[in-house]
Amino acid sequence: MKKIRVGLNLEQLLLRPSGGIGRYSAELARLLPVSGSAAGDDGVDVVGFVSRHSAASVIKSYAAFGLVGDSAPETVRISLPRPVLFDCWGVLGRPKLSSLSRRLAAVDIVHAPSLAVPPHPKSAPLVVTVHDAAPLIHPDTYPRRGRWFHERGFAATARRADLVIAPTQAAAEEIMEFTDISTDRIRIVPHGVTDRPVVPGLLKQVRTDLELGEEPFVLWVGTLEPRKNLPVLVEAFHSVLAARDLPHRLVLAGPKGWLSTASSLEHPAAGLEGRVCVAGELTDEQLVALYSGADLMVLPSRHEGFGLTVLEAMTQGTAVLCSDIPVLREVGGEAAAYAPVDDAASLGEAMVELLRDDFERERLGEAGKKRAEKFSWRQCTSLTRAVYREALGG
């Protein structure tokens, strides 16, 4: 039985920060390849492609996602640097992948897991994953270059894609509303989450490294960028400080993203008496340890395409409080607590209430574990293979 050869854009793995799209791309590369019997139909092989990078940098970036040895996909390194390649694709619609590599000319289908959308191949369908329409809904939270890139990507997807994957119903609805991508081409394929074990002793070491001591803490995880609403979270944390019976600290873990500056947190953090810890970028193992040790994980985002950190916290049995927006309701269901978006006072009240209620946090933690079990990367890749078969006419 002939295998389906998928050309998969893995450039996101070499971006810093790679964000949730990087994790998604890595899991596709890891789990899409299967034999015919495992796929239930034709098997799948992956041929990754990236822009101009040294072989060593590709290997290092892949290894950061656990793609080493046999799990690392065959990869074509295109001779053009990323900005030139992506701009040519977005504006000129060339060069075609088939002109860049014989291996890419031989693939049966091309998948762009982000809005870096190559030209449509002559003899193969094109599938694009559109994670959300945030750059169109909240353009002020993106730099000018980022807005331009995403606008070109949405337009290219509308013109070229045979099928479009969205991670949630909420994302699909906003894509249909704010872009020219037709409804009949959109397929919903939820992301997954990895239930990682906590390395023994690592939480204690991370506490030491971050100078947290034995104090309880509230956790936020993500990329520091405007739509994550960190100033609102920091302002809301004043309510925890005012509750004299709560000694908690607030830990912000994640790399800097676009339009993020330390000064954006200075005003809301004033008067918090050093109880905010900006941890910066951490390893997956360190993040898992923090998830497991937090009394509460809070996600106050104005907008998300999926909300992976909600599920990551849930796998560790940690209670989650997040902003009341459709996509987080869709992912978190009844296993999370919610507060109105952009309302620091309500968010602060909800934090205080949950931190004082051990029983409710435990209930949410147990419900969260069961909720997270509904989302797996194996299910995500299985549904993605089904999208490929549909695009191929099967």
C-alpha positions as CSV (number, residue, x, y, z in Angstrom):
1,M,0.0,0.0,0.0
2,K,1.5,3.3,-1.0
3,K,2.1,5.8,1.8
4,I,0.9,9.4,1.7
5,R,4.0,11.6,1.7
6,V,3.2,14.9,3.5
7,G,5.3,18.0,3.0
8,L,5.1,19.8,6.4
9,N,6.4,23.3,7.0
10,L,8.5,23.1,10.2
11,E,9.9,26.6,10.2
12,Q,8.0,27.4,13.4
13,L,10.4,25.0,15.3
14,L,13.2,27.4,14.5
15,L,11.4,30.6,15.6
16,R,12.0,32.0,19.1
17,P,9.7,31.9,20.8
18,S,8.0,29.1,18.9
19,G,4.8,29.3,21.0
20,G,1.9,26.9,20.8
21,I,2.2,26.6,17.0
22,G,5.7,25.2,17.5
23,R,4.3,22.6,19.9
24,Y,1.6,21.7,17.4
25,S,4.0,21.5,14.5
26,A,6.4,19.3,16.5
27,E,3.6,16.9,17.5
28,L,2.5,16.6,13.9
29,A,6.0,15.7,12.9
30,R,6.3,13.2,15.7
31,L,2.9,11.4,15.4
32,L,1.7,11.8,11.8
33,P,4.1,9.1,10.4
34,V,2.3,5.7,10.7
35,S,2.1,2.4,8.8
36,G,-1.0,1.7,6.7
37,S,-2.5,-0.6,9.3
38,A,-2.1,2.0,12.1
39,A,-3.6,4.8,10.0
40,G,-6.6,2.7,9.1
41,D,-6.0,3.5,5.4
42,D,-2.9,4.6,3.6
43,G,0.2,5.1,5.8
44,V,1.8,8.5,6.2
45,D,5.4,9.7,5.9
46,V,6.5,13.3,6.7
47,V,9.0,15.4,4.7
48,G,9.7,18.5,6.7
49,F,10.9,21.7,5.1
50,V,12.5,24.9,6.6
51,S,14.1,28.0,5.2
52,R,17.9,28.5,5.1
53,H,19.5,27.2,8.3
54,S,22.6,25.2,9.1
55,A,22.1,21.5,9.7
56,A,23.3,22.0,13.2
57,S,20.7,24.6,14.1
58,V,17.9,22.4,12.6
59,I,19.1,19.4,14.7
60,K,19.3,21.6,17.8
61,S,15.8,23.1,17.3
62,Y,14.3,19.7,16.7
63,A,15.9,18.3,19.8
64,A,14.3,21.0,21.9
65,F,11.0,19.3,21.0
66,G,12.3,15.8,21.5
67,L,12.6,15.1,17.8
68,V,15.9,13.2,17.8
69,G,17.1,10.1,16.1
70,D,14.4,8.2,14.3
71,S,11.7,10.6,15.5
72,A,13.3,13.5,13.6
73,P,11.7,13.9,10.2
74,E,13.5,13.9,6.9
75,T,13.9,17.6,6.3
76,V,14.6,19.8,3.2
77,R,16.5,23.0,3.9
78,I,15.5,25.6,1.4
79,S,18.2,28.0,0.2
80,L,16.3,31.2,0.9
81,P,16.3,32.9,4.3
82,R,13.0,33.0,6.2
83,P,12.0,36.7,5.5
84,V,12.6,36.4,1.8
85,L,10.9,33.1,1.4
86,F,7.8,34.0,3.4
87,D,7.5,37.4,1.6
88,C,7.8,35.9,-1.8
89,W,5.2,33.3,-0.9
90,G,2.8,35.9,0.5
91,V,3.2,38.5,-2.2
92,L,4.4,36.8,-5.4
93,G,3.1,33.3,-4.9
94,R,6.4,31.7,-5.7
95,P,8.8,29.9,-5.6
96,K,6.9,26.7,-5.7
97,L,8.1,23.9,-3.5
98,S,8.6,21.6,-6.5
99,S,11.1,24.0,-7.9
100,L,13.1,24.0,-4.7
101,S,13.6,20.3,-4.1
102,R,13.0,17.0,-5.8
103,R,11.8,15.5,-2.5
104,L,9.2,18.2,-2.2
105,A,8.2,17.8,-5.8
106,A,7.3,14.2,-4.9
107,V,5.0,14.8,-2.0
108,D,1.3,13.9,-2.2
109,I,0.0,16.7,0.0
110,V,1.4,19.9,1.5
111,H,0.5,21.1,5.0
112,A,1.2,24.6,6.3
113,P,0.6,24.5,10.1
114,S,0.7,28.3,10.3
115,L,0.0,31.2,8.0
116,A,3.4,30.8,6.2
117,V,1.5,29.5,3.2
118,P,3.5,28.2,0.2
119,P,2.1,28.4,-3.4
120,H,-0.4,25.6,-4.3
121,P,1.4,22.6,-5.7
122,K,0.4,21.6,-9.2
123,S,-0.2,18.0,-8.4
124,A,-0.9,17.9,-4.7
125,P,-3.6,19.4,-2.4
126,L,-2.7,22.1,0.1
127,V,-4.0,22.0,3.7
128,V,-3.5,25.1,6.0
129,T,-4.0,25.3,9.7
130,V,-5.5,28.7,10.8
131,H,-5.3,28.9,14.6
132,D,-7.5,32.0,15.0
133,A,-8.2,35.5,13.5
134,A,-6.6,37.4,16.3
135,P,-4.5,39.7,14.0
136,L,-7.7,40.9,12.4
137,I,-9.8,41.1,15.6
138,H,-7.1,42.7,17.8
139,P,-4.7,44.4,15.3
140,D,-3.4,46.8,18.0
141,T,-1.8,43.8,19.8
142,Y,0.5,43.0,16.8
143,P,3.4,44.9,15.4
144,R,3.1,46.4,11.9
145,R,5.2,43.6,10.3
146,G,3.2,40.9,12.1
147,R,-0.1,42.4,10.9
148,W,1.2,42.5,7.4
149,F,2.4,38.9,7.5
150,H,-0.8,37.6,8.9
151,E,-3.0,39.6,6.4
152,R,-1.0,38.1,3.5
153,G,-1.4,34.6,5.1
154,F,-5.1,34.9,5.5
155,A,-5.5,36.0,1.9
156,A,-3.2,33.3,0.6
157,T,-5.1,30.7,2.5
158,A,-8.4,31.9,1.1
159,R,-7.0,31.7,-2.5
160,R,-4.9,28.5,-2.3
161,A,-6.0,26.1,0.4
162,D,-8.1,23.0,-0.5
163,L,-9.0,22.5,3.2
164,V,-8.4,24.5,6.3
165,I,-7.9,23.1,9.8
166,A,-9.1,25.2,12.9
167,P,-8.4,24.0,16.5
168,T,-11.8,25.0,17.9
169,Q,-15.3,25.8,16.9
170,A,-14.8,29.3,18.3
171,A,-11.7,29.8,16.1
172,A,-13.6,28.4,13.1
173,E,-16.5,30.9,13.6
174,E,-14.2,33.9,13.8
175,I,-12.2,32.7,10.7
176,M,-15.5,32.5,8.8
177,E,-16.5,36.0,10.0
178,F,-13.3,37.9,9.6
179,T,-11.6,36.3,6.6
180,D,-12.5,35.3,3.0
181,I,-11.9,31.6,3.8
182,S,-15.1,29.7,2.8
183,T,-17.0,27.8,5.4
184,D,-17.2,24.6,3.4
185,R,-13.4,24.2,3.5
186,I,-13.0,24.4,7.3
187,R,-12.5,21.3,9.4
188,I,-12.2,21.4,13.2
189,V,-9.3,19.4,14.7
190,P,-8.7,20.0,18.4
191,H,-5.1,20.2,19.6
192,G,-3.9,17.7,22.2
193,V,-2.0,17.9,25.4
194,T,0.9,15.8,26.8
195,D,0.5,14.5,30.3
196,R,4.2,14.8,31.5
197,P,5.4,13.3,34.7
198,V,7.0,15.6,37.2
199,V,10.8,15.0,37.6
200,P,11.4,14.1,41.3
201,G,13.0,17.0,43.2
202,L,12.7,19.5,40.3
203,L,9.9,21.6,41.9
204,K,12.2,22.2,44.9
205,Q,15.0,23.2,42.6
206,V,12.8,25.5,40.6
207,R,11.5,27.1,43.8
208,T,15.2,27.7,44.8
209,D,16.2,29.1,41.4
210,L,13.2,31.5,41.4
211,E,13.7,32.4,45.1
212,L,10.1,31.3,45.9
213,G,11.0,29.5,49.1
214,E,8.1,27.5,50.5
215,E,5.5,30.2,49.8
216,P,2.4,29.1,47.8
217,F,2.0,30.7,44.4
218,V,-0.4,31.5,41.6
219,L,0.9,30.7,38.1
220,W,0.6,32.2,34.6
221,V,2.2,30.5,31.6
222,G,2.5,31.8,28.0
223,T,4.3,34.2,25.7
224,L,4.4,37.8,27.0
225,E,2.4,39.7,24.4
226,P,-0.6,42.2,24.7
227,R,-3.5,39.9,24.1
228,K,-2.4,37.7,27.1
229,N,-3.6,40.6,29.3
230,L,-0.8,40.4,31.9
231,P,-1.2,43.9,33.2
232,V,-4.8,43.0,34.2
233,L,-3.6,39.9,36.0
234,V,-1.0,41.8,37.9
235,E,-3.5,44.5,38.8
236,A,-5.9,41.8,39.9
237,F,-3.3,40.3,42.2
238,H,-3.5,43.4,44.4
239,S,-6.7,41.7,45.8
240,V,-4.6,38.7,46.9
241,L,-2.1,41.0,48.6
242,A,-4.9,42.9,50.4
243,A,-6.2,39.5,51.7
244,R,-3.8,39.3,54.6
245,D,-4.4,35.6,55.1
246,L,-3.1,34.8,51.6
247,P,0.8,34.7,51.4
248,H,0.8,33.7,47.7
249,R,3.2,35.0,45.1
250,L,2.4,35.4,41.4
251,V,4.8,33.6,39.0
252,L,4.8,34.7,35.3
253,A,6.5,32.0,33.2
254,G,7.2,32.4,29.5
255,P,9.4,34.1,26.9
256,K,9.0,37.6,25.6
257,G,6.8,38.0,22.5
258,W,6.0,40.9,20.3
259,L,5.3,44.4,21.8
260,S,6.3,43.1,25.3
261,T,8.3,45.3,27.6
262,A,9.1,45.2,31.2
263,S,7.6,48.7,31.6
264,S,4.2,47.3,30.6
265,L,4.0,45.6,34.0
266,E,5.6,48.4,36.1
267,H,2.4,50.4,36.9
268,P,0.1,47.5,37.8
269,A,3.0,45.8,39.8
270,A,3.6,48.9,41.9
271,G,2.9,48.2,45.5
272,L,3.0,44.4,45.3
273,E,6.0,44.3,47.6
274,G,8.0,42.1,45.4
275,R,5.5,39.3,45.3
276,V,5.5,39.1,41.5
277,C,8.2,36.8,40.0
278,V,8.9,37.1,36.3
279,A,10.5,33.7,35.6
280,G,11.1,34.1,31.9
281,E,11.5,31.2,29.5
282,L,11.7,27.8,31.2
283,T,12.1,24.2,30.0
284,D,9.1,21.9,29.6
285,E,10.2,20.0,32.7
286,Q,10.5,23.2,34.7
287,L,7.0,24.3,33.6
288,V,5.5,20.9,34.5
289,A,7.0,21.2,38.0
290,L,5.5,24.7,38.4
291,Y,2.1,23.5,37.1
292,S,2.2,20.7,39.7
293,G,3.2,23.1,42.5
294,A,0.8,26.0,41.9
295,D,-2.3,26.5,44.0
296,L,-4.0,28.1,40.9
297,M,-3.2,28.7,37.3
298,V,-4.8,31.9,35.9
299,L,-5.2,32.7,32.2
300,P,-6.8,36.2,31.7
301,S,-6.3,36.4,27.9
302,R,-8.4,38.7,25.7
303,H,-8.1,36.2,22.9
304,E,-6.9,32.6,22.3
305,G,-7.1,30.2,19.4
306,F,-7.1,27.2,21.7
307,G,-5.7,27.7,25.2
308,L,-3.2,24.9,25.6
309,T,-1.9,26.1,29.0
310,V,-5.4,25.5,30.4
311,L,-5.0,21.8,29.6
312,E,-1.4,21.6,30.6
313,A,-2.4,22.8,34.1
314,M,-5.3,20.4,34.2
315,T,-3.1,17.4,33.5
316,Q,-1.3,18.2,36.7
317,G,-4.5,18.4,38.7
318,T,-4.1,22.2,39.2
319,A,-7.3,24.4,39.4
320,V,-7.7,26.8,36.5
321,L,-9.2,30.3,36.5
322,C,-9.5,31.9,33.1
323,S,-11.2,34.8,31.2
324,D,-14.8,34.1,30.1
325,I,-14.3,34.0,26.4
326,P,-15.9,31.4,24.0
327,V,-12.7,29.5,23.1
328,L,-11.7,29.0,26.8
329,R,-15.2,27.9,27.6
330,E,-15.0,25.4,24.8
331,V,-11.6,23.9,25.9
332,G,-12.1,24.2,29.7
333,G,-15.8,23.3,29.9
334,E,-17.1,22.9,33.4
335,A,-13.7,22.0,34.7
336,A,-12.4,25.6,35.0
337,A,-13.6,28.7,36.8
338,Y,-14.2,31.9,34.8
339,A,-14.0,35.7,35.3
340,P,-15.1,38.5,32.9
341,V,-12.4,39.5,30.5
342,D,-10.6,42.8,31.2
343,D,-12.2,43.1,34.6
344,A,-9.3,43.2,37.1
345,A,-11.6,43.6,40.1
346,S,-13.7,40.5,39.3
347,L,-10.6,38.5,38.5
348,G,-9.0,39.5,41.8
349,E,-12.2,38.5,43.7
350,A,-12.3,35.2,42.0
351,M,-8.6,34.5,42.8
352,V,-9.1,35.3,46.5
353,E,-12.3,33.1,46.6
354,L,-10.6,30.1,45.1
355,L,-7.3,30.5,47.1
356,R,-9.4,30.4,50.3
357,D,-11.5,27.4,49.2
358,D,-9.3,24.3,49.2
359,F,-12.3,22.0,48.5
360,E,-13.3,23.9,45.3
361,R,-9.7,23.9,44.0
362,E,-9.5,20.2,44.6
363,R,-12.8,19.7,42.8
364,L,-11.6,21.7,39.9
365,G,-8.3,19.9,39.8
366,E,-10.0,16.5,39.6
367,A,-12.5,17.7,37.0
368,G,-9.6,19.2,35.0
369,K,-7.7,15.8,34.9
370,K,-10.8,14.2,33.4
371,R,-11.3,17.1,31.0
372,A,-7.7,17.0,29.8
373,E,-8.0,13.3,29.0
374,K,-10.4,14.2,26.1
375,F,-7.6,16.0,24.3
376,S,-4.7,14.0,22.9
377,W,-2.1,14.6,20.2
378,R,-2.8,11.1,18.9
379,Q,-6.4,12.0,18.3
380,C,-5.3,15.3,16.7
381,T,-3.0,13.6,14.3
382,S,-5.5,10.9,13.5
383,L,-8.1,13.5,12.6
384,T,-5.5,15.4,10.6
385,R,-4.8,12.2,8.5
386,A,-8.5,12.1,7.9
387,V,-8.4,15.6,6.5
388,Y,-5.5,14.6,4.3
389,R,-7.5,11.7,2.9
390,E,-10.4,14.0,2.3
391,A,-8.2,16.5,0.4
392,L,-6.9,13.6,-1.7
393,G,-10.4,12.6,-2.6
394,G,-10.5,9.5,-0.4
